[in-house]
Amino acid sequence: MRHGRLAAAELQGEATADVCVAVPLAALGHDGTAQRIANCDKHQYPGTDPLAQEATITLIRSCSTLNLTIDEYLSTFGLSRPRLNVLAALCHAPEGQLRMSEIGTWLNVAKPKVTALVD
């Protein structure tokens, strides 16, 4: 168990990279699955806007894909999103240091959870 202040340098390392994701415009279009669900629901729930529902489903599916991509990318540096949040807290801290309780407050989690993230 760690006590005192945790420095950003303890977690950060030297890993940096530029990430660029390009998708051809022609590849963008309707999400077939979302479109089918919206069309099915249109008959079951008259008065709903199928295009709005399709957009919502597509957004949810896109966020899920983005989260998986972020997780895979972070794993190449031995990081998870919660651990990245610890680094962000330390990066914004004066002198790059925070007490475990301060990190917990910043992340809105209990101190034992912070300890598990940094150990």
C-alpha positions in Angstrom: 0.0 0.0 0.0 1.3 3.4 -0.9 1.1 6.5 1.3 1.8 10.1 0.7 1.9 11.7 -2.7 2.0 9.9 -6.1 3.9 11.6 -8.8 2.9 11.6 -12.5 6.3 10.3 -13.4 5.6 7.0 -11.5 2.8 6.1 -13.9 3.4 8.0 -17.1 6.4 6.5 -18.8 7.7 7.8 -22.1 4.9 6.4 -24.4 3.6 8.9 -26.9 2.0 8.4 -30.3 -0.1 10.1 -32.8 -3.3 8.4 -33.8 -5.2 9.1 -37.0 -8.3 7.2 -38.1 -9.5 7.8 -41.6 -12.7 6.4 -43.0 -13.5 6.9 -46.7 -16.7 9.0 -47.1 -18.2 6.3 -49.3 -17.9 3.9 -46.4 -20.2 6.1 -44.3 -23.8 5.5 -44.7 -26.7 3.9 -42.9 -26.0 1.3 -40.2 -27.9 -1.7 -41.6 -28.6 -3.2 -38.2 -29.8 0.1 -36.8 -31.9 0.7 -39.8 -33.6 -2.8 -39.5 -34.3 -2.2 -35.8 -35.7 1.2 -36.5 -37.9 -0.1 -39.3 -39.2 -2.9 -37.1 -40.0 -0.6 -34.3 -41.8 1.8 -36.7 -44.5 -0.8 -37.1 -44.6 -1.7 -33.4 -44.6 1.9 -32.2 -46.4 4.1 -34.7 -45.6 7.8 -34.4 -41.9 7.2 -33.6 -39.3 8.7 -35.9 -37.3 5.8 -37.5 -34.5 8.1 -38.6 -34.0 9.5 -35.1 -34.1 6.0 -33.7 -31.6 4.8 -36.3 -29.3 7.7 -35.5 -29.5 7.0 -31.8 -28.7 3.3 -32.3 -25.9 4.1 -34.6 -24.4 6.6 -32.1 -24.6 4.0 -29.3 -23.0 1.3 -31.5 -20.3 3.8 -32.6 -19.5 4.7 -29.0 -19.1 1.1 -28.2 -16.7 0.6 -31.1 -14.8 3.7 -30.1 -14.5 2.5 -26.5 -13.1 -0.9 -27.7 -10.6 0.8 -30.0 -9.5 3.1 -27.1 -9.1 0.1 -24.8 -7.1 -1.8 -27.4 -4.8 1.2 -28.0 -4.3 1.9 -24.3 -3.5 -1.7 -23.7 -0.4 -1.4 -25.9 1.0 0.9 -23.3 -0.2 -1.2 -20.3 -2.9 1.2 -19.5 -6.7 1.1 -18.9 -9.1 4.0 -19.1 -9.3 4.3 -15.3 -5.5 4.3 -15.1 -5.4 7.0 -17.8 -7.8 9.0 -15.7 -5.3 8.8 -12.8 -2.6 10.1 -15.1 -4.9 13.0 -16.2 -5.5 13.9 -12.6 -1.8 13.9 -11.9 -1.1 15.9 -15.1 -3.5 18.6 -13.9 -2.2 18.7 -10.4 0.2 21.2 -9.0 3.7 19.8 -9.4 2.2 16.6 -10.8 1.5 15.2 -7.4 -1.6 14.3 -5.5 -2.5 12.3 -2.4 -4.4 9.1 -3.0 -7.5 10.7 -1.4 -7.2 13.7 -3.7 -7.0 11.4 -6.7 -10.1 9.6 -5.4 -11.9 12.9 -5.1 -10.9 13.9 -8.6 -12.1 10.5 -10.0 -15.1 10.3 -7.7 -14.0 6.9 -6.3 -13.0 5.5 -2.9 -9.4 5.5 -1.9 -9.1 1.6 -2.0 -10.1 1.8 -5.7 -7.3 4.4 -6.3 -4.8 2.1 -4.5 -5.8 -0.8 -6.8 -5.3 1.4 -9.9 -1.8 2.6 -9.0 -0.3 -0.5 -7.4 
